[in-house]
């Protein structure tokens, strides 16, 4: 109970004021945001702000149901960060090196519990506002449960607000474009190709991207 209270307080008094006042969000198609699990939210990844912004879209009472899938080697590298990542953010740690038969065990347990998983299919943060090659982890996670809905989200501006490798937050208006849910289907390559096309279509709706071109 104490951990949940700390989590709610962190998002209510720190994350939301930063997101709403310092950054500001242009949110489109919010009604397509999955409110109940099991479901996946898949987004592009340029900044540590990505996770916080996406979680801030949910009611405080539901935050414990939003489970970011994150790199174990990064977020569990010391005790303090590990405690914060596991308890306040609620990550599901995933080992990026090697292959284990039960690699997605905790992910499946979370989905069975009705949670919403937050996954970045690029695998790690890329350069500011640049998409990296999509990896097939989402497909392999859900190939045994293909009816689980996958909701794509395009983020733009957060890579400029808090770029990879920096700790200085820069006020920068940001876009959150939520796509309609889809399913993985029978083919890994077809799903990844379709997801890439969807991200491009959502990117075209970003107001801040158009402002970049004007500048």
ROSE-4610 file (N, C-alpha, C; in Angstrom, 1 decimal, always signed):
// ROSE-4610
residu = [X/X/X/X/X/X/X/X/X/X/X/X/X/X/X/X/X/X/X/X/X/X/X/X/X/X/X/X/X/X/X/X/X/X/X/X/X/X/X/X/X/X/X/X/X/X/X/X/X/X/X/X/X/X/X/X/X/X/X/X/X/X/X/X/X/X/X/X/X/X/X/X/X/X/X/X/X/X/X/X/X/X/X/X/X/X/X/X/X/X/X/X/X/X/X/X/X/X/X/X/X/X/X/X/X/X/X/X/X/X/X/X/X/X/X/X/X/X/X/X/X/X/X/X/X/X/X/X/X/X/X/X/X/X/X/X/X/X/X/X/X/X/X/X/X/X/X/X/X/X/X/X/X/X/X/X/X/X/X/X/X/X/X/X/X/X/X/X/X/X/X/X/X/X/X/X/X/X/X/X/X/X/X/X/X/X/X/X/X/X/X/X/X/X/X/X/X/X/X/X/X/X/X/X/X/X/X/X/X/X/X/X/X/X/X/X/X/X/X/X/X/X/X/X/X/X/X/X/X/X/X/X/X/X/X/X/X/X/X/X/X/X/X/X/X/X/X/X/X/X/X/X/X/X/X/X/X/X/X/X/X/X/X/X/X/X/X/X/X/X/X/X/X/X/X/X/X/X/X/X/X/X/X/X/X/X/X/X/X/X/X/X/X/X/X/X/X/X/X/X/X/X/X/X/X/X/X/X/X/X/X/X/X/X/X/X/X/X/X/X/X/X/X/X/X/X/X/X/X/X/X/X/X/X/X/X/X/X/X/X/X/X/X/X/X/X/X/X/X/X/X/X/X/X/X/X/X/X/X/X/X/X/X/X/X/X/X/X/X/X/X/X/X/X/X/X/X/X/X/X/X/X/X/X/X/X/X/X/X/X/X/X/X/X/X/X/X/X/X/X/X/X/X/X/X/X/X/X/X/X/X/X/X/X/X/X/X/X/X/X/X/X/X/X/X/X/X/X/X/X/X/X/X/X/X/X/X/X/X/X/X/X/X/X/X/X/X/X/X/X/X/X/X/X/X/X/X/X/X/X/X/X/X/X/X/X/X/X/X/X/X/X/X/X/X/X/X/X/X/X/X/X/X/X/X/X/X/X/X/X/X/X/X/X/X/X/X/X/X/X/X/X/X/X/X/X/X/X/X/X/X/X/X/X/X/X/X/X/X/X/X/X/X/X/X/X/X/X/X/X/X/X/X/X/X/X/X/X/X/X/X/X/X/X/X/X/X/X/X/X/X/X/X/X/X/X/X/X/X/X/X/X/X/X/X/X/X/X/X/X/X/X/X/X/X/X/X/X/X/X/X/X/X/X/X/X/X/X/X/X/X/X/X/X/X/X/X/X/X/X/X/X/X/X/X/X/X/X/X/X/X/X/X/X/X/X/X/X/X/X/X/X/X/X/X/X/X/X/X/X/X/X/X/X/X/X/X/X/X/X/X/X/X/X/X]
num = [1/1/1/2/2/2/3/3/3/4/4/4/5/5/5/6/6/6/7/7/7/8/8/8/9/9/9/10/10/10/11/11/11/12/12/12/13/13/13/14/14/14/15/15/15/16/16/16/17/17/17/18/18/18/19/19/19/20/20/20/21/21/21/22/22/22/23/23/23/24/24/24/25/25/25/26/26/26/27/27/27/28/28/28/29/29/29/30/30/30/31/31/31/32/32/32/33/33/33/34/34/34/35/35/35/36/36/36/37/37/37/38/38/38/39/39/39/40/40/40/41/41/41/42/42/42/43/43/43/44/44/44/45/45/45/46/46/46/47/47/47/48/48/48/49/49/49/50/50/50/51/51/51/52/52/52/53/53/53/54/54/54/55/55/55/56/56/56/57/57/57/58/58/58/59/59/59/60/60/60/61/61/61/62/62/62/63/63/63/64/64/64/65/65/65/66/66/66/67/67/67/68/68/68/69/69/69/70/70/70/71/71/71/72/72/72/73/73/73/74/74/74/75/75/75/76/76/76/77/77/77/78/78/78/79/79/79/80/80/80/81/81/81/82/82/82/83/83/83/84/84/84/85/85/85/86/86/86/87/87/87/88/88/88/89/89/89/90/90/90/91/91/91/92/92/92/93/93/93/94/94/94/95/95/95/96/96/96/97/97/97/98/98/98/99/99/99/100/100/100/101/101/101/102/102/102/103/103/103/104/104/104/105/105/105/106/106/106/107/107/107/108/108/108/109/109/109/110/110/110/111/111/111/112/112/112/113/113/113/114/114/114/115/115/115/116/116/116/117/117/117/118/118/118/119/119/119/120/120/120/121/121/121/122/122/122/123/123/123/124/124/124/125/125/125/126/126/126/127/127/127/128/128/128/129/129/129/130/130/130/131/131/131/132/132/132/133/133/133/134/134/134/135/135/135/136/136/136/137/137/137/138/138/138/139/139/139/140/140/140/141/141/141/142/142/142/143/143/143/144/144/144/145/145/145/146/146/146/147/147/147/148/148/148/149/149/149/150/150/150/151/151/151/152/152/152/153/153/153/154/154/154/155/155/155/156/156/156/157/157/157/158/158/158/159/159/159/160/160/160/161/161/161/162/162/162/163/163/163/164/164/164/165/165/165/166/166/166/167/167/167/168/168/168/169/169/169/170/170/170/171/171/171/172/172/172/173/173/173/174/174/174/175/175/175/176/176/176/177/177/177/178/178/178/179/179/179/180/180/180/181/181/181/182/182/182/183/183/183/184/184/184/185/185/185/186/186/186/187/187/187/188/188/188/189/189/189/190/190/190/191/191/191/192/192/192/193/193/193/194/194/194/195/195/195/196/196/196/197/197/197/198/198/198/199/199/199/200/200/200/201/201/201/202/202/202/203/203/203/204/204/204/205/205/205/206/206/206/207/207/207/208/208/208/209/209/209/210/210/210/211/211/211/212/212/212/213/213/213/214/214/214/215/215/215]
x = [+0.8/+0.0/+0.9/+2.0/+2.9/+3.5/+3.9/+4.6/+3.6/+2.4/+1.4/+1.1/+1.1/+1.0/+2.1/+3.4/+4.6/+4.5/+4.1/+4.0/+3.0/+1.8/+0.8/+1.3/+1.9/+2.5/+3.5/+4.4/+5.4/+4.8/+3.8/+3.2/+2.3/+1.6/+0.7/+1.4/+2.6/+3.2/+4.5/+5.0/+6.3/+6.1/+5.6/+5.5/+4.5/+3.3/+2.2/+2.4/+2.9/+3.2/+4.3/+5.3/+6.4/+5.8/+5.0/+4.4/+3.4/+2.6/+1.5/+2.0/+2.9/+3.3/+4.6/+5.6/+6.9/+6.9/+6.3/+6.4/+5.1/+4.0/+2.8/+2.6/+1.5/+1.3/+0.2/+0.4/-0.6/-1.0/-2.2/-2.6/-3.7/-3.6/-4.6/-5.1/-6.4/-7.0/-6.9/-7.0/-6.9/-7.8/-9.0/-10.0/-9.6/-8.5/-8.0/-7.0/-6.7/-5.8/-6.4/-5.7/-6.3/-6.4/-7.6/-7.8/-7.8/-8.0/-7.9/-7.0/-6.4/-5.6/-6.3/-5.7/-4.4/-4.3/-3.2/-3.0/-1.6/-1.1/+0.2/+0.1/+1.0/+1.1/+2.6/+2.7/+4.0/+4.3/+5.5/+5.8/+7.3/+7.5/+8.9/+9.6/+11.0/+11.7/+12.9/+12.9/+14.0/+14.5/+13.7/+14.0/+13.4/+14.1/+13.5/+12.2/+11.8/+10.5/+9.4/+9.7/+8.7/+7.8/+8.5/+7.7/+6.8/+7.4/+6.7/+5.5/+5.7/+4.6/+3.5/+3.8/+2.8/+2.0/+2.7/+2.0/+1.2/+1.6/+0.8/-0.5/-0.7/-2.0/-3.1/-2.7/-3.7/-4.1/-5.3/-5.7/-4.7/-4.5/-3.5/-3.9/-5.2/-5.6/-5.3/-4.9/-4.6/-3.1/-2.3/-0.9/-0.2/-0.7/-0.1/-0.4/-1.3/-1.7/-0.8/-0.1/+0.7/+2.2/+2.7/+4.0/+4.9/+5.8/+6.9/+7.8/+8.1/+9.1/+10.4/+11.4/+12.7/+13.9/+15.0/+16.3/+16.8/+17.0/+17.4/+18.8/+19.7/+21.1/+21.2/+20.3/+20.3/+19.6/+18.4/+17.6/+17.9/+18.6/+18.9/+20.4/+21.1/+22.5/+23.0/+22.1/+22.5/+21.2/+21.3/+20.2/+19.2/+19.7/+18.7/+17.9/+18.5/+17.8/+16.9/+17.3/+16.5/+15.2/+15.4/+14.2/+13.2/+13.7/+12.9/+12.2/+12.9/+12.4/+11.3/+11.6/+10.7/+9.5/+9.6/+8.5/+7.7/+8.4/+7.7/+7.3/+8.2/+7.8/+7.0/+7.4/+6.8/+7.2/+8.5/+9.0/+9.0/+8.9/+9.2/+10.6/+11.6/+13.0/+13.2/+13.8/+14.0/+15.5/+16.1/+17.5/+17.7/+18.5/+18.7/+19.8/+20.6/+21.7/+21.3/+21.6/+21.3/+19.9/+19.5/+18.1/+17.8/+16.6/+16.1/+14.7/+14.4/+13.1/+12.0/+12.3/+11.3/+11.5/+12.1/+12.4/+11.2/+10.1/+8.9/+7.9/+8.5/+7.6/+6.9/+7.6/+7.0/+6.0/+6.3/+5.3/+4.0/+4.1/+2.9/+2.1/+2.8/+2.1/+1.4/+2.0/+1.4/+0.1/+0.2/-0.9/-2.0/-1.7/-2.7/-3.4/-2.7/-3.3/-4.1/-4.2/-4.9/-4.2/-2.9/-2.1/-1.9/-1.5/-1.1/+0.4/+1.0/+2.5/+2.9/+3.9/+4.4/+5.8/+5.8/+7.0/+7.5/+8.9/+9.5/+10.1/+9.5/+10.0/+11.3/+11.9/+13.2/+14.3/+13.9/+14.8/+15.5/+15.9/+16.6/+16.4/+16.8/+16.6/+17.5/+16.9/+17.7/+18.0/+18.5/+18.8/+17.5/+17.6/+16.5/+15.6/+14.3/+13.3/+13.6/+14.4/+14.8/+14.3/+13.6/+13.2/+14.4/+14.6/+15.6/+14.8/+15.6/+15.0/+14.1/+12.9/+12.0/+12.5/+12.5/+12.8/+11.6/+11.8/+10.7/+10.2/+10.7/+10.3/+8.8/+8.1/+6.6/+6.0/+6.4/+5.8/+6.1/+7.3/+7.7/+7.0/+6.8/+6.1/+4.6/+4.0/+2.6/+2.2/+3.1/+2.8/+1.9/+2.0/+1.2/-0.2/-0.3/-1.6/-1.9/-2.1/-2.2/-3.4/-4.4/-5.6/-5.4/-4.2/-3.9/-3.8/-4.6/-4.5/-3.2/-2.7/-1.4/-1.8/-1.6/-1.9/-0.6/-0.4/+0.8/+0.7/+1.8/+1.8/+3.1/+2.9/+4.0/+4.2/+5.5/+5.9/+6.8/+6.7/+7.6/+7.8/+9.1/+9.5/+10.2/+9.9/+10.6/+12.1/+12.5/+13.9/+14.6/+13.9/+14.5/+14.4/+13.3/+13.1/+14.2/+14.4/+15.4/+16.2/+17.2/+17.9/+18.6/+18.9/+19.7/+21.1/+21.5/+22.8/+22.9/+21.7/+21.7/+20.8/+21.0/+20.1/+19.4/+19.6/+19.0/+17.6/+16.6/+15.2/+15.0/+14.7/+14.4/+12.9/+12.3/+10.9/+10.6/+9.8/+9.6/+8.2/+7.4/+6.0/+6.1/+5.3/+5.4/+4.1/+4.2/+3.1/+2.9/+1.7/+1.4/+0.2/+0.5/-0.5/-0.8/-2.0/-2.4/-3.1/-2.6/-3.2/-4.2/-5.0/-6.0/-5.3/-5.9/-5.3/-5.3/-4.3/-4.1/-3.7/-3.5/-3.1/-1.8/-1.1/+0.2/+0.1/-1.0/-1.1/-0.2/+0.0/+0.8/+2.2/+2.6/+3.9/+4.7/+5.9/+6.7/+7.1/+7.5/+8.0/+6.8/+5.6/+4.5/+4.0/+4.1/+3.7/+4.6/+5.9/+6.9/+6.8/+6.6/+6.4/+5.2/+4.1/+2.8/+3.0/+3.7/+3.9/+4.8/+5.8/+6.6/+5.8/+4.9/+4.0/+3.1/+2.6/+1.7/+2.4/+3.6/+4.4/+4.6/+4.9/+5.0/+3.8/+2.6/+1.4/+1.0/+1.3/+1.1/+2.0/+3.3/+4.3/+3.8/+3.1/+2.6/+1.6/+1.0/+0.1/+0.7/+2.0/+2.6/+2.8/+2.2/+2.3/+3.7/+4.4/+5.8/+6.7/+6.5/+7.3/+7.1/+5.9/+5.6/+6.3/+6.3/+6.9/+8.4/+9.0/+10.4/+10.7/+9.8/+10.1/+9.9/+9.0/+8.8/+10.1/+10.6/+11.8/+13.0]
y = [-1.2/+0.0/+1.3/+1.2/+2.4/+2.6/+1.5/+1.7/+2.3/+1.8/+2.4/+3.9/+4.3/+5.7/+6.5/+6.0/+6.7/+6.8/+5.8/+5.8/+6.9/+6.9/+7.9/+9.3/+9.5/+10.8/+11.3/+10.4/+10.7/+11.2/+10.5/+10.9/+12.2/+12.3/+13.4/+14.7/+14.7/+15.9/+16.2/+15.3/+15.5/+15.3/+14.1/+13.8/+14.7/+14.7/+15.4/+16.9/+17.6/+19.0/+19.3/+18.4/+18.6/+18.4/+17.3/+17.0/+18.1/+18.5/+19.5/+20.9/+21.3/+22.7/+23.0/+22.2/+22.4/+22.0/+20.9/+20.4/+20.8/+20.3/+20.5/+19.4/+18.8/+17.7/+18.0/+17.7/+17.6/+16.2/+15.8/+14.4/+14.2/+13.3/+13.0/+11.5/+11.4/+10.1/+9.4/+10.2/+9.7/+8.5/+8.6/+7.6/+6.2/+6.1/+4.8/+4.2/+4.9/+4.4/+3.3/+2.1/+1.0/+1.3/+1.0/+1.3/+0.1/-1.1/-2.4/-3.4/-4.2/-5.3/-6.6/-7.6/-7.6/-6.8/-6.0/-5.2/-4.7/-4.3/-3.7/-2.3/-1.5/-0.1/-0.1/+0.1/+0.1/+1.5/+2.0/+3.4/+3.5/+4.6/+4.9/+5.4/+5.4/+5.6/+6.5/+7.8/+8.7/+9.3/+9.0/+9.7/+8.9/+9.1/+8.5/+9.1/+10.3/+10.9/+10.1/+9.3/+8.5/+7.7/+7.0/+6.1/+7.0/+8.0/+8.8/+9.5/+10.0/+10.7/+9.7/+8.5/+7.6/+7.1/+6.9/+6.5/+7.7/+8.9/+10.0/+10.2/+9.5/+9.6/+8.8/+7.9/+7.1/+7.7/+7.3/+7.8/+7.3/+8.0/+7.6/+6.3/+6.0/+4.8/+3.5/+3.7/+2.6/+2.5/+3.3/+3.3/+1.9/+1.2/-0.1/-1.1/-0.8/-1.7/-1.5/-0.4/+0.0/-0.5/-1.5/-2.1/-1.9/-1.0/-0.8/-2.0/-2.5/-3.6/-2.9/-3.1/-2.3/-3.2/-2.7/-3.4/-3.7/-4.9/-5.3/-4.8/-4.8/-4.5/-3.0/-2.2/-0.7/-0.3/-0.8/-0.3/-1.0/-2.2/-2.9/-2.8/-1.8/-1.8/-1.4/-0.7/-0.5/-0.5/-0.6/-0.9/+0.2/+1.4/+2.6/+2.7/+2.6/+2.7/+1.5/+0.3/-0.9/-0.8/-0.2/-0.1/+0.9/+2.0/+3.0/+2.5/+1.8/+1.3/+0.2/-0.7/-1.8/-1.4/-0.5/-0.1/+1.1/+2.1/+3.4/+3.4/+3.0/+2.9/+1.6/+0.5/-0.8/-1.5/-1.4/-2.1/-3.6/-4.2/-5.7/-5.7/-6.2/-6.2/-7.3/-7.0/-8.0/-8.0/-9.2/-9.3/-9.2/-8.3/-8.1/-9.0/-9.6/-10.5/-11.9/-12.8/-14.2/-14.5/-15.7/-16.1/-17.2/-17.0/-17.9/-18.3/-19.6/-20.1/-19.3/-18.9/-18.1/-16.6/-16.1/-14.7/-13.8/-14.2/-13.3/-13.8/-14.6/-15.2/-14.1/-13.1/-12.0/-11.2/-11.0/-10.3/-11.1/-12.4/-13.2/-13.2/-13.2/-13.2/-11.8/-10.8/-9.4/-9.4/-9.9/-9.9/-10.8/-11.9/-12.8/-12.1/-11.1/-10.3/-9.2/-9.0/-7.9/-6.6/-6.6/-5.4/-5.0/-3.7/-3.1/-3.0/-3.7/-3.6/-2.4/-1.7/-0.6/-1.1/-1.2/-1.7/-0.8/-0.6/+0.2/-0.8/-1.0/-2.1/-1.8/-0.6/-0.3/-0.9/-1.2/-1.9/-1.0/+0.2/+1.2/+2.6/+3.6/+5.0/+5.3/+5.9/+6.3/+7.8/+8.3/+9.7/+10.5/+11.8/+12.6/+12.6/+12.2/+12.3/+11.4/+10.4/+9.5/+8.1/+7.4/+6.0/+5.1/+4.1/+3.0/+1.8/+0.8/-0.4/-1.1/-1.5/-2.2/-3.6/-4.1/-5.5/-6.3/-7.6/-8.5/-9.0/-8.4/-8.8/-8.9/-7.9/-7.8/-9.1/-9.4/-10.6/-11.9/-12.1/-13.3/-13.3/-12.2/-12.1/-12.6/-12.2/-12.5/-13.6/-14.2/-15.2/-16.4/-16.6/-17.6/-17.1/-15.8/-15.1/-14.0/-14.3/-13.3/-12.4/-12.7/-11.9/-10.7/-10.6/-9.5/-8.2/-7.2/-6.0/-5.2/-4.7/-3.9/-2.5/-1.5/-0.1/+0.7/+1.1/+1.9/+3.4/+4.0/+5.4/+6.0/+7.2/+7.9/+9.1/+9.3/+10.4/+11.3/+12.6/+13.5/+14.7/+15.1/+16.2/+15.9/+14.7/+14.3/+14.0/+13.7/+13.5/+14.8/+15.9/+17.2/+17.8/+17.4/+17.9/+17.2/+16.0/+15.3/+14.2/+14.7/+13.8/+12.7/+11.6/+10.5/+11.1/+10.7/+11.1/+12.4/+13.1/+14.4/+14.3/+15.2/+15.3/+16.6/+17.5/+18.8/+18.8/+19.1/+19.1/+20.5/+20.4/+21.6/+21.7/+22.8/+22.9/+22.8/+21.8/+21.6/+20.9/+21.6/+21.0/+19.7/+18.7/+17.3/+16.8/+15.8/+15.2/+13.8/+13.3/+11.9/+11.6/+10.8/+10.3/+8.9/+8.6/+7.2/+6.5/+5.4/+4.7/+3.7/+3.2/+2.2/+0.8/+0.1/-1.2/-2.2/-3.0/-4.1/-5.4/-6.4/-7.7/-8.2/-9.1/-9.4/-10.3/-11.1/-11.9/-13.1/-13.7/-15.0/-14.8/-13.7/-13.5/-12.4/-12.7/-11.7/-10.5/-10.9/-9.8/-8.9/-9.5/-8.7/-7.8/-8.3/-7.5/-6.3/-6.5/-5.5/-4.5/-4.9/-4.0/-3.1/-3.8/-3.0/-2.0/-2.4/-1.5/-0.3/-0.6/+0.5/+1.5/+1.0/+1.9/+2.7/+2.1/+2.7/+3.9/+3.7/+4.7/+5.9/+5.6/+6.7/+7.5/+6.8/+7.5/+8.3/+7.8/+8.6/+9.8/+9.6/+10.7/+11.9/+11.6/+12.7/+13.6/+13.1/+13.9/+14.7/+14.6/+15.4/+16.9/+17.7/+19.1/+19.7/+19.2/+19.6/+19.2/+18.1/+17.7/+18.7/+19.2/+20.2/+21.5/+21.9/+23.1/+23.0/+21.8/+21.6/+22.0/+21.5/+21.7/+23.2/+23.9/+25.3/+26.1/+25.7/+26.4/+26.1]
z = [+0.0/+0.0/+0.0/+0.8/+0.8/-0.5/-1.2/-2.5/-3.5/-3.5/-4.4/-4.1/-2.8/-2.5/-3.0/-2.8/-3.3/-4.8/-5.5/-6.9/-7.4/-6.8/-7.1/-6.9/-5.7/-5.4/-6.3/-6.8/-7.7/-9.0/-9.5/-10.8/-10.6/-9.5/-9.3/-9.1/-8.3/-7.9/-8.7/-9.4/-10.2/-11.7/-12.0/-13.5/-14.2/-13.7/-14.3/-14.5/-13.4/-13.6/-14.6/-14.7/-15.7/-17.1/-17.3/-18.6/-19.0/-18.1/-18.5/-18.6/-17.7/-17.6/-18.3/-18.0/-18.6/-20.1/-20.4/-21.8/-22.6/-22.2/-22.9/-24.0/-24.1/-25.1/-26.1/-27.3/-28.3/-28.5/-27.9/-27.9/-29.0/-29.9/-30.9/-30.7/-30.9/-30.9/-29.5/-28.5/-27.1/-26.8/-27.4/-27.2/-27.6/-28.4/-28.8/-27.8/-26.8/-25.7/-25.0/-24.9/-24.2/-22.7/-22.2/-20.8/-19.9/-20.6/-19.8/-20.6/-19.8/-20.3/-20.4/-21.0/-21.5/-22.8/-22.9/-24.1/-24.1/-25.3/-25.5/-26.0/-25.5/-26.0/-26.6/-27.9/-28.5/-29.1/-28.7/-29.1/-29.6/-30.3/-30.7/-29.4/-29.5/-28.2/-28.5/-28.0/-28.1/-26.8/-25.7/-24.4/-23.2/-22.1/-20.9/-20.5/-21.1/-20.8/-21.5/-22.5/-23.2/-22.3/-21.4/-20.5/-19.5/-19.0/-18.0/-18.7/-19.9/-20.6/-20.9/-21.4/-21.7/-20.5/-19.4/-18.1/-17.6/-17.8/-17.3/-18.0/-19.1/-19.8/-19.1/-18.1/-17.4/-16.1/-15.6/-14.3/-13.2/-12.2/-11.1/-10.5/-10.4/-9.8/-10.7/-11.9/-12.8/-13.1/-12.5/-12.8/-12.5/-11.5/-11.2/-12.2/-13.2/-14.2/-15.5/-15.5/-16.7/-16.4/-17.2/-16.9/-18.1/-18.0/-19.0/-19.0/-20.2/-20.3/-20.6/-19.8/-19.8/-19.7/-20.1/-20.1/-18.7/-18.3/-16.9/-16.7/-17.7/-17.5/-17.3/-17.7/-17.5/-16.2/-16.0/-14.9/-13.6/-13.6/-12.4/-12.1/-12.6/-12.5/-11.1/-10.3/-8.9/-8.1/-6.8/-5.9/-5.9/-5.9/-5.8/-7.1/-8.2/-9.5/-9.6/-9.2/-9.4/-8.5/-7.3/-6.4/-7.0/-7.5/-8.1/-9.4/-10.2/-11.5/-11.2/-10.3/-10.0/-9.2/-8.3/-7.4/-7.8/-8.2/-8.6/-10.0/-10.9/-12.4/-12.7/-12.0/-12.2/-13.4/-13.7/-14.9/-14.8/-16.0/-16.1/-16.7/-15.9/-16.5/-17.4/-18.5/-19.6/-20.0/-20.0/-20.3/-21.9/-22.3/-23.7/-24.3/-23.5/-24.1/-23.9/-24.9/-24.8/-25.0/-25.0/-25.1/-24.1/-23.4/-22.5/-22.8/-22.6/-22.9/-22.2/-21.0/-20.2/-20.3/-21.4/-21.5/-21.2/-21.7/-21.6/-20.4/-19.5/-18.5/-17.7/-17.2/-16.4/-17.2/-18.5/-19.4/-19.5/-19.7/-19.8/-18.5/-17.4/-16.1/-15.9/-16.4/-16.3/-17.2/-18.4/-19.3/-18.8/-18.1/-17.5/-16.4/-15.8/-14.7/-15.2/-16.5/-17.1/-17.1/-17.1/-17.2/-18.6/-18.8/-20.1/-20.2/-21.1/-21.2/-22.2/-21.8/-22.6/-23.1/-24.5/-25.1/-26.2/-26.3/-27.4/-28.3/-29.5/-30.4/-31.1/-30.9/-31.4/-30.5/-29.3/-28.4/-27.5/-27.9/-27.1/-27.6/-26.9/-27.3/-28.5/-29.5/-30.7/-30.6/-31.8/-31.9/-31.8/-31.4/-31.2/-32.5/-32.3/-33.4/-34.6/-34.4/-35.5/-35.2/-36.1/-35.9/-36.2/-35.3/-35.6/-36.1/-36.5/-37.1/-36.0/-36.4/-35.4/-35.3/-34.0/-33.7/-33.5/-33.5/-33.6/-32.2/-31.1/-29.8/-29.5/-30.0/-29.8/-30.4/-31.6/-32.3/-31.5/-31.1/-30.3/-29.0/-28.4/-27.1/-27.2/-28.3/-28.5/-29.5/-30.0/-31.1/-30.5/-29.2/-28.6/-28.2/-28.2/-27.9/-28.8/-30.1/-31.2/-31.1/-30.3/-30.2/-29.3/-28.6/-27.7/-28.5/-28.3/-29.1/-28.8/-29.9/-29.9/-30.4/-29.5/-29.9/-30.1/-31.4/-31.7/-31.3/-30.8/-30.4/-31.0/-31.6/-32.1/-31.2/-30.7/-29.9/-30.7/-30.6/-31.2/-30.3/-30.2/-29.4/-28.1/-27.6/-26.3/-26.5/-27.7/-27.9/-27.9/-28.1/-28.0/-26.6/-25.9/-24.5/-23.6/-23.8/-22.9/-23.8/-24.6/-25.5/-24.7/-25.4/-24.9/-24.5/-23.3/-22.8/-22.1/-21.9/-21.2/-20.0/-19.1/-17.9/-17.8/-18.8/-18.8/-19.5/-18.8/-19.5/-20.2/-21.4/-22.2/-22.6/-22.2/-22.6/-24.1/-24.4/-25.9/-26.0/-26.8/-27.0/-27.7/-27.3/-27.8/-28.3/-29.2/-29.8/-29.3/-29.0/-28.7/-29.6/-30.6/-31.6/-31.4/-31.1/-30.7/-31.9/-32.3/-33.5/-33.0/-34.0/-33.7/-33.4/-32.5/-32.1/-33.3/-33.3/-34.3/-33.7/-34.5/-33.9/-34.7/-34.1/-34.8/-36.0/-36.1/-37.3/-37.3/-38.4/-38.5/-38.9/-39.4/-39.9/-39.2/-38.8/-38.1/-39.0/-40.2/-41.2/-41.6/-41.8/-42.2/-41.1/-39.9/-38.7/-38.6/-38.6/-38.5/-39.6/-40.8/-41.9/-41.7/-41.3/-41.1/-40.0/-38.9/-37.8/-38.2/-39.1/-39.6/-40.4/-41.2/-42.0/-41.1/-40.1/-39.1/-38.4/-38.0/-37.4/-38.3/-39.6/-40.5/-40.7/-40.8/-40.9/-39.7/-38.5/-37.3/-37.2/-37.7/-37.6/-38.5/-39.5/-40.4/-39.7/-38.6/-37.9/-36.8/-36.6/-35.5/-35.9/-35.1/-35.3/-35.2/-34.2/-34.0/-35.1/-35.8/-36.9/-38.1/-38.3/-39.3/-39.0/-37.7/-37.3/-37.5/-37.3/-37.6/-39.1/-40.0/-41.4/-41.8/-41.1/-41.4/-41.0/-39.8/-39.3/-40.3]
